Amino acid sequence: MKDRKILLAVTGGIAAYKAAELARLFVKSGADVRVAMTKAACEFVGPLTFQALTGHPAACDLFDRAREAEMDHIALARFADVVVVAPASANIIAKAAHGIADDLVTTLLLAARSPVLFCPAMNSYMYAHPATTTNLATLRARANVVIMEPAAGELACGDVGPGRLPEPTAIVEATRRLLGPRDFLGRRVLVTAGPTREPIDPVRFLSNGSTGRMGFAVAAAAVGRGANVVLIHGPTHLSPPSGCDAVSVSTTKQMHDAVLARLDSVDAIIKAAAPTDYAPSKVPSSKIKKTGAALNLSLAENPDILLAIRAAKKKSLVVVGFAAETDHIVENARTKLDRKGLDLCVANQIGEEGSGFAGDTNRVTFIDAKGSEALPLLSKDDVAHRILDRVTALLKTKV
């Protein structure tokens, strides 16, 4: 985020103390950070704290003549590449939803044309109140607004539930995504992620080593670039990225049905999941006990999701598949591209250090009708954006 301009709007709430750490992290990332505060926020954290962290005086008063001469509130709104409201109180959410501009922060929000990230933080009952729910829905409907879901846990008042301000590191990452291109606005993207599990008996299953990290990275990147994202994922310990419609499934058949049910409503499918290819032909209702003898399992092929997509898809749909291979990477991926009618196949070698399942990095090769492109070892977030760059170009050819 080097040299990007961030306007941090701090509103009243006990979580305002976390905004100081957030400002520090923004500055550490190389961003030019300015802070605007409501009067209520000043009751929790002093403006001098933010001045010391950012090197700029915090703006607190709409009618501060000295600041208005230096940088008026409209210019401050124009300054920002992104506005981050953290914490976003129920009051500021209500005012922003209805266009009320009665102090510096609300005036800035009304004047802002850059992306705005709201990070709600409040008592869980306040967060669940129908008024707050309606106001958040109003804000979500705006093209330049992203709502970051609050964390759940013990609140300052002693209640337990959703309403905690997300950790500053998570807000920084969400801001980083917002500062990327917004080339998927109005687009609908379906992403699959993770493994599937096929039960052998009520306590055992067949699966693989996929964790869902690559698919979750693609979903997060697509949300950050403005897409409406459906994430269909198998069992994983990961939390779905905020801003997407997450659908949890277990078996390959469930994933197959969930994908096909949404086929006509999306512009692109990025199938990063690693569904199990085979399932036991029969699953007993009771646990299989050890007998000392060999156990033979009869396996049947699961439905092939990509082949089903090829048979049913509309011509305008962009389909990206993944090929996790142990050898002959490019050859096997090209066979998959042709047989399953893919627009792009993303291949990687399982077992190579830094690549494949579980890790934070990946080394992939893109295969399409024109040839192949081998990428260096990258973070999975970077790979996700490289994939979306390709999808953007492919969507233009489908018009």
C-alpha positions in Angstrom: 0.0 0.0 0.0 3.0 2.3 -0.4 2.0 5.9 -1.1 -1.7 5.1 -1.2 -3.9 7.6 0.6 -6.0 6.3 3.4 -8.6 8.4 5.4 -9.3 6.6 8.7 -12.6 7.7 10.3 -12.8 6.9 14.0 -16.2 7.0 15.7 -17.3 6.7 19.3 -17.0 3.3 21.0 -14.6 1.4 23.3 -13.0 -0.2 20.2 -11.7 3.2 19.2 -8.4 2.3 21.1 -7.8 -0.3 18.4 -7.9 2.4 15.7 -4.5 3.7 17.0 -2.9 0.3 16.2 -4.7 0.3 12.8 -3.3 3.8 12.0 0.2 2.5 12.9 -0.1 -0.5 10.7 -1.3 1.7 7.8 1.7 3.9 8.2 4.0 0.9 8.5 2.7 -0.3 5.1 3.9 2.9 3.5 0.5 4.6 3.2 -0.2 8.3 3.6 -2.7 8.3 6.5 -5.0 11.1 7.7 -7.5 10.7 10.5 -10.9 12.2 11.1 -12.7 11.7 14.4 -16.2 12.3 15.8 -16.5 14.2 19.0 -17.5 10.9 20.7 -14.3 9.2 19.5 -12.3 12.0 21.1 -13.7 10.9 24.4 -12.1 7.5 24.0 -8.8 8.3 22.3 -7.0 11.7 22.1 -6.4 13.3 18.7 -2.7 13.7 19.7 -2.3 10.0 19.6 -3.1 9.9 15.9 -1.0 12.9 15.2 2.0 11.2 16.7 1.3 8.0 14.7 0.6 9.6 11.3 2.5 12.8 11.4 -0.7 14.8 10.6 -3.1 16.5 13.0 -6.4 14.6 13.4 -9.4 16.4 12.1 -12.2 16.6 14.6 -14.3 19.6 14.0 -16.3 20.6 10.9 -16.0 24.2 11.9 -12.3 24.3 12.7 -11.3 27.5 10.9 -7.6 26.7 11.0 -8.0 23.2 9.4 -10.6 24.4 6.9 -8.0 27.0 5.7 -5.4 24.2 5.4 -7.6 21.4 3.9 -11.4 21.7 3.8 -13.6 18.7 4.4 -14.3 18.2 0.7 -10.6 18.3 -0.1 -10.0 15.7 2.7 -12.7 13.4 1.1 -11.1 13.9 -2.3 -7.6 13.1 -0.8 -8.6 9.5 0.0 -8.0 6.5 -2.2 -10.0 4.6 0.4 -12.0 5.6 3.5 -11.9 3.2 6.5 -14.5 3.7 9.2 -13.2 1.8 12.2 -14.8 1.4 14.6 -18.1 2.1 12.8 -20.7 2.7 15.5 -24.5 2.0 15.1 -24.9 5.8 15.0 -22.5 6.5 12.2 -23.9 3.5 10.2 -27.4 5.0 10.6 -26.4 8.4 9.5 -24.4 7.2 6.5 -27.2 5.0 5.4 -29.6 8.0 5.3 -27.2 10.7 4.1 -27.1 12.7 7.3 -24.1 15.1 7.4 -24.1 16.9 10.7 -20.4 16.6 11.7 -17.0 16.2 10.1 -17.0 12.5 9.6 -20.6 12.2 8.2 -19.9 15.1 5.8 -16.7 13.4 4.6 -18.6 10.1 4.1 -21.3 11.9 2.0 -18.6 13.6 -0.1 -16.4 10.5 -0.6 -16.3 8.9 -4.0 -13.5 6.4 -3.2 -14.3 2.9 -1.8 -15.5 3.0 1.8 -14.9 0.2 4.3 -17.2 0.1 7.3 -16.0 -2.0 10.2 -19.0 -2.2 12.6 -18.3 -2.5 16.4 -21.0 -2.4 18.9 -23.0 -4.4 21.5 -24.3 -7.6 19.9 -28.0 -6.6 20.6 -27.4 -3.3 18.9 -25.8 -5.1 15.9 -28.7 -7.5 15.6 -31.4 -4.8 15.9 -33.6 -4.5 12.8 -32.7 -0.9 12.4 -29.0 -1.7 12.2 -29.6 -4.6 9.9 -31.6 -2.4 7.5 -29.0 0.3 7.6 -26.2 -2.1 6.8 -28.2 -3.5 3.9 -28.7 0.0 2.6 -25.0 0.6 2.7 -24.1 -2.7 1.1 -26.2 -1.9 -1.9 -23.9 1.0 -2.7 -21.2 0.2 -5.3 -18.4 1.9 -3.4 -19.2 0.4 0.1 -17.9 -2.8 1.7 -19.0 -3.9 5.1 -16.6 -6.0 7.1 -18.4 -8.5 9.4 -17.6 -7.9 13.1 -15.8 -10.6 15.0 -17.7 -12.6 17.7 -16.6 -13.1 21.3 -16.7 -11.4 24.6 -17.6 -7.7 24.4 -16.5 -4.9 26.7 -19.9 -4.9 28.3 -19.6 -8.5 29.2 -22.0 -9.9 26.6 -20.9 -12.6 24.2 -21.7 -12.5 20.5 -21.0 -10.7 17.3 -19.9 -7.0 17.6 -16.2 -7.0 18.2 -14.1 -4.9 15.9 -12.0 -7.2 13.7 -8.3 -7.3 14.4 -6.4 -4.4 12.9 -4.3 -6.8 10.8 -7.6 -8.2 9.2 -8.8 -4.6 8.5 -5.4 -3.8 6.9 -5.8 -6.8 4.6 -9.4 -5.9 3.7 -8.2 -2.3 2.9 -5.4 -3.7 0.7 -8.0 -5.6 -1.3 -10.1 -2.5 -1.7 -7.2 -0.6 -3.1 -6.9 -3.1 -5.9 -8.7 -2.7 -9.2 -12.6 -2.7 -9.1 -12.9 -4.5 -12.5 -15.5 -7.0 -11.3 -18.2 -4.5 -10.3 -21.6 -5.9 -11.4 -20.0 -9.4 -12.1 -21.2 -12.6 -10.4 -18.5 -15.1 -9.7 -18.8 -18.6 -8.3 -15.8 -20.1 -6.5 -15.4 -23.6 -5.2 -12.8 -24.4 -2.5 -11.5 -27.1 -0.3 -11.9 -30.9 -0.2 -15.0 -33.0 -0.1 -15.5 -36.0 2.2 -17.1 -39.3 1.2 -18.2 -41.4 4.2 -17.0 -44.9 4.6 -19.1 -45.4 7.7 -20.5 -42.9 10.3 -17.1 -42.1 11.7 -14.6 -42.4 8.7 -14.3 -40.8 5.3 -12.3 -40.6 2.2 -10.8 -37.1 1.4 -7.6 -35.4 0.4 -5.1 -32.8 1.7 -6.8 -29.7 0.3 -7.4 -27.0 2.9 -9.3 -24.5 0.7 -6.7 -21.7 1.0 -6.4 -21.2 -2.7 -10.1 -21.0 -3.3 -10.7 -18.8 -0.3 -7.9 -16.5 -1.6 -9.7 -16.3 -5.0 -13.0 -15.5 -3.3 -11.5 -12.8 -1.2 -9.7 -11.2 -4.2 -12.9 -11.3 -6.2 -14.9 -9.6 -3.4 -12.1 -6.9 -3.2 -12.4 -6.3 -6.9 -16.1 -5.7 -6.7 -17.7 -9.0 -7.6 -20.7 -10.6 -6.1 -19.2 -13.9 -4.9 -20.7 -17.3 -4.1 -18.2 -19.5 -2.3 -19.1 -23.2 -2.3 -16.7 -24.9 0.0 -16.1 -28.3 1.6 -15.0 -29.0 5.1 -12.2 -26.6 6.2 -11.0 -24.8 9.3 -10.9 -21.5 7.4 -13.4 -18.7 7.9 -15.0 -17.6 4.6 -13.9 -14.1 3.5 -16.3 -11.3 4.5 -18.6 -10.0 1.7 -19.2 -13.3 0.0 -22.2 -15.7 0.1 -20.7 -18.9 1.6 -22.3 -22.3 1.1 -20.9 -25.2 3.1 -21.1 -28.7 1.6 -19.6 -32.1 2.5 -19.7 -34.5 -0.4 -18.8 -34.2 -4.0 -22.5 -34.8 -5.0 -23.5 -31.9 -2.7 -21.0 -29.6 -4.3 -22.1 -30.8 -7.8 -25.7 -29.9 -7.0 -24.9 -26.6 -5.4 -22.8 -25.5 -8.4 -25.4 -26.6 -11.0 -28.2 -24.8 -9.1 -26.3 -21.5 -9.6 -25.0 -22.1 -13.1 -27.3 -19.7 -14.9 -26.9 -16.8 -12.4 -23.1 -16.3 -12.6 -20.6 -14.9 -15.2 -17.6 -16.9 -14.2 -16.8 -20.1 -12.3 -13.4 -20.7 -10.7 -13.4 -24.2 -9.6 -10.5 -24.4 -7.1 -11.9 -27.2 -5.0 -10.4 -30.6 -4.9 -13.5 -32.9 -4.8 -13.0 -36.5 -4.1 -13.3 -38.5 -7.3 -14.6 -41.7 -5.8 -17.1 -42.7 -3.1 -17.8 -46.0 -1.4 -20.6 -47.8 -3.2 -22.3 -48.7 0.1 -22.1 -47.0 3.4 -23.1 -49.0 6.5 -25.2 -47.3 9.2 -22.9 -48.6 11.9 -19.1 -48.2 12.4 -17.0 -50.8 10.7 -15.2 -52.8 13.4 -11.6 -54.1 13.1 -11.6 -57.9 12.6 -7.9 -58.5 11.9 -8.7 -59.2 8.2 -8.2 -56.9 5.2 -11.0 -54.5 4.4 -12.0 -54.2 0.8 -13.9 -51.1 -0.3 -15.9 -51.0 -3.5 -15.7 -47.4 -4.9 -17.8 -45.7 -7.5 -17.0 -42.6 -9.5 -18.4 -39.4 -8.2 -20.1 -37.0 -10.7 -17.6 -34.8 -12.6 -18.5 -31.2 -11.8 -16.6 -29.7 -14.7 -18.1 -32.0 -17.2 -21.5 -31.3 -15.9 -20.8 -27.5 -16.2 -19.6 -28.1 -19.8 -22.9 -29.9 -20.7 -25.1 -27.3 -19.2 -23.3 -23.9 -19.3 -24.3 -20.9 -21.3 -21.8 -19.6 -24.0 -21.0 -16.5 -22.1 -19.8 -18.3 -19.0 -16.1 -18.3 -18.2 -14.9 -21.5 -16.6 -11.5 -21.9 -14.8 -10.4 -25.3 -13.6 -7.5 -26.5 -11.5 -5.2 -29.5 -12.1 -3.2 -30.7 -9.2 -0.7 -33.2 -10.8 2.3 -35.3 -9.7 3.9 -35.5 -13.2 3.5 -34.3 -16.8 1.9 -31.2 -15.4 1.3 -29.2 -18.6 0.3 -32.3 -20.7 -2.2 -33.5 -18.2 -3.6 -30.0 -17.6 -4.0 -29.4 -21.4 -5.9 -32.7 -21.7 -8.2 -31.5 -18.9 -8.6 -28.1 -20.6 -9.8 -29.7 -23.8 -11.8 -32.6 -22.4 -13.8 -30.4 -20.0 -14.1 -27.3 -22.2 -12.3 -24.9 -19.9 -11.3 -21.4 -20.7 -8.3 -21.6 -18.4 -6.6 -24.4 -16.5 -4.4 -23.6 -13.5 -2.0 -26.5 -12.9 0.4 -27.1 -10.1 2.7 -29.9 -9.0 1.8 -31.7 -5.8 4.7 -32.4 -3.5 6.9 -29.5 -4.7 8.1 -27.3 -1.9 6.0 -24.2 -1.4 3.4 -25.4 -3.9 0.1 -27.2 -3.6 -2.1 -28.0 -0.6 -2.0 -26.3 2.9 0.7 -23.7 2.4 0.5 -20.0 1.9 2.3 -20.0 -1.5 1.8 -21.7 -4.8 3.7 -22.2 -8.1 1.2 -22.6 -10.9 1.2 -22.8 -14.7 -1.7 -21.2 -16.7 -2.8 -23.3 -19.7 -5.3 -21.9 -22.3 -6.0 -22.3 -26.0 -3.1 -20.0 -26.9 -0.4 -21.8 -24.9 1.0 -21.9 -21.3 2.6 -19.5 -18.9 4.6 -20.7 -15.9 4.4 -18.3 -12.9 7.1 -18.0 -10.2 6.4 -19.0 -6.6 3.9 -16.5 -5.4 1.6 -16.1 -2.4 -1.8 -17.6 -2.9 -3.3 -14.1 -2.7 -1.1 -13.0 -5.6 -2.0 -16.1 -7.6 -5.7 -15.3 -7.0 -5.3 -11.9 -8.5 -3.3 -13.3 -11.5 -6.2 -15.7 -12.1 -8.7 -12.8 -11.9 -6.7 -10.8 -14.4 -7.1 -13.7 -16.8 -10.8 -14.0 -16.1 -11.3 -10.2 -16.7 -9.7 -10.6 -20.2 -11.8 -13.7 -20.9 -15.0 -12.1 -19.9 -14.4 -9.4 -22.6 -14.2 -12.1 -25.3 -17.5 -13.5 -24.3 -19.5 -10.3 -24.9 
